[in-house]
Amino acid sequence: MNQPPSTTPAPEESVAETATQPTNNAPPPSYVKLAMRNMVRKRATSLFHFALTAAGLLGVLVGLAFLDRYFNS
């Protein structure tokens, strides 16, 4: 009636052990890779932000050129 102890683990134990082990040993993606993936996914938002940045930079440069010409003439 008494059964000898089993040397193989029970099915529940082997499933629990394999579920906690990582299946992918690759490092997590870099910040640049995630940013590029996000830019491709949200194309319209990225283009809008790029246009705002370009317009703002152009405005600052034109404003500085105007101030330089105005005060140095």
trRosetta pair geometry for C-beta under 8 A, 3 or more apart (Angstrom, degrees):
i j d omega theta_ij theta_ji phi_ij phi_ji
3 6 7.9 1 139 -47 114 86
6 9 7.9 149 111 -89 113 13
6 10 7.5 100 75 -64 144 72
9 13 4.1 -110 174 84 118 129
9 14 5.1 140 91 -51 122 88
9 17 7.7 29 121 -3 169 137
10 13 4.9 93 57 4 78 104
10 14 7.4 -157 89 -4 41 86
11 14 6.0 -59 -147 38 34 106
11 15 6.3 32 158 -19 67 108
12 15 5.9 -58 -149 37 30 110
12 16 6.3 28 156 -18 65 109
13 16 5.8 -57 -148 37 30 109
13 17 6.3 28 156 -19 65 108
14 17 5.8 -54 -145 37 32 111
14 18 6.3 22 160 -12 66 109
15 18 6.2 -61 -144 41 28 102
15 19 6.1 30 158 -25 65 111
16 19 5.9 -55 -142 32 28 112
16 20 6.9 18 163 -14 61 107
17 20 6.6 -66 -157 34 27 102
17 21 7.0 26 153 -24 62 109
18 21 5.8 -54 -150 27 39 114
22 25 6.6 116 111 -79 119 58
29 33 4.4 -112 179 88 107 132
29 34 5.5 129 109 -53 117 86
29 37 7.8 19 148 -8 158 139
30 33 4.7 97 56 6 78 102
30 34 7.1 -145 95 -2 42 87
31 34 5.8 -57 -149 39 32 109
31 35 6.2 33 153 -21 67 107
32 35 5.6 -55 -146 36 31 112
32 36 6.3 31 155 -19 65 105
33 36 5.9 -53 -147 36 30 110
33 37 6.4 31 154 -18 63 107
34 37 5.7 -54 -147 37 32 112
34 38 6.3 33 153 -20 65 107
35 38 5.6 -55 -148 37 31 112
35 39 6.4 33 152 -21 65 104
36 39 5.6 -51 -147 33 33 112
36 40 6.6 31 154 -17 64 103
37 40 5.9 -55 -151 36 32 109
37 41 6.3 30 152 -19 65 109
38 41 5.6 -56 -145 38 32 112
38 42 6.1 -11 169 20 69 107
38 46 7.9 141 120 -70 75 121
39 42 6.8 -73 -133 59 23 77
39 43 7.3 66 161 -98 58 49
39 46 4.4 90 -147 -106 80 156
40 43 6.7 0 -164 -71 31 87
42 45 4.3 -20 154 39 112 118
42 46 5.8 123 100 -25 81 94
43 46 5.9 -64 -148 39 27 110
43 47 6.2 23 160 -16 66 109
44 47 5.9 -57 -146 38 29 108
44 48 6.3 31 155 -20 64 108
45 48 5.7 -55 -147 36 31 113
45 49 6.4 27 156 -15 65 106
46 49 5.9 -56 -147 39 30 108
46 50 6.3 32 153 -20 64 107
47 50 5.5 -52 -145 37 32 114
47 51 6.3 34 155 -20 65 104
48 51 5.8 -54 -148 35 30 110
48 52 6.5 30 153 -17 64 105
49 52 5.6 -51 -146 36 34 112
49 53 6.3 35 154 -19 65 106
50 53 5.7 -55 -148 37 31 111
50 54 6.3 29 155 -18 66 107
51 54 5.8 -53 -143 38 31 110
51 55 6.2 29 157 -17 65 108
52 55 5.9 -57 -144 40 28 108
52 56 6.1 28 157 -19 64 110
53 56 5.8 -56 -145 38 28 111
53 57 6.3 25 158 -16 64 108
54 57 5.9 -56 -145 38 28 108
54 58 6.2 27 156 -17 64 109
55 58 5.7 -55 -144 40 29 111
55 59 6.2 33 154 -22 64 107
56 59 5.6 -54 -147 36 29 113
56 60 6.5 29 155 -19 64 104
57 60 5.8 -52 -148 35 32 111
57 61 6.4 28 155 -15 65 107
58 61 5.9 -57 -147 39 31 109
58 62 6.2 27 157 -15 67 109
59 62 5.9 -56 -141 41 28 106
59 63 6.0 30 158 -20 64 111
60 63 5.7 -57 -145 39 27 113
60 64 6.3 26 157 -17 64 106
61 64 5.9 -53 -145 37 30 108
61 65 6.4 30 155 -18 63 106
62 65 5.6 -54 -147 38 32 112
62 66 6.3 34 153 -20 65 105
63 66 5.7 -53 -146 35 31 111
63 67 6.3 28 156 -15 65 106
64 67 5.7 -54 -144 39 32 109
64 68 6.2 34 155 -21 65 107
65 68 5.7 -53 -145 36 29 112
65 69 6.4 25 157 -15 64 107
66 69 6.0 -59 -147 40 29 106
66 70 6.0 28 156 -22 66 112
67 70 5.6 -55 -139 37 29 112
67 71 6.1 8 169 -2 66 112
68 71 6.7 -67 -139 46 21 94
68 72 5.8 -9 172 7 62 125
69 72 6.5 -73 -128 51 19 93
69 73 6.0 27 172 -40 62 115
70 73 6.8 -58 -148 14 15 110
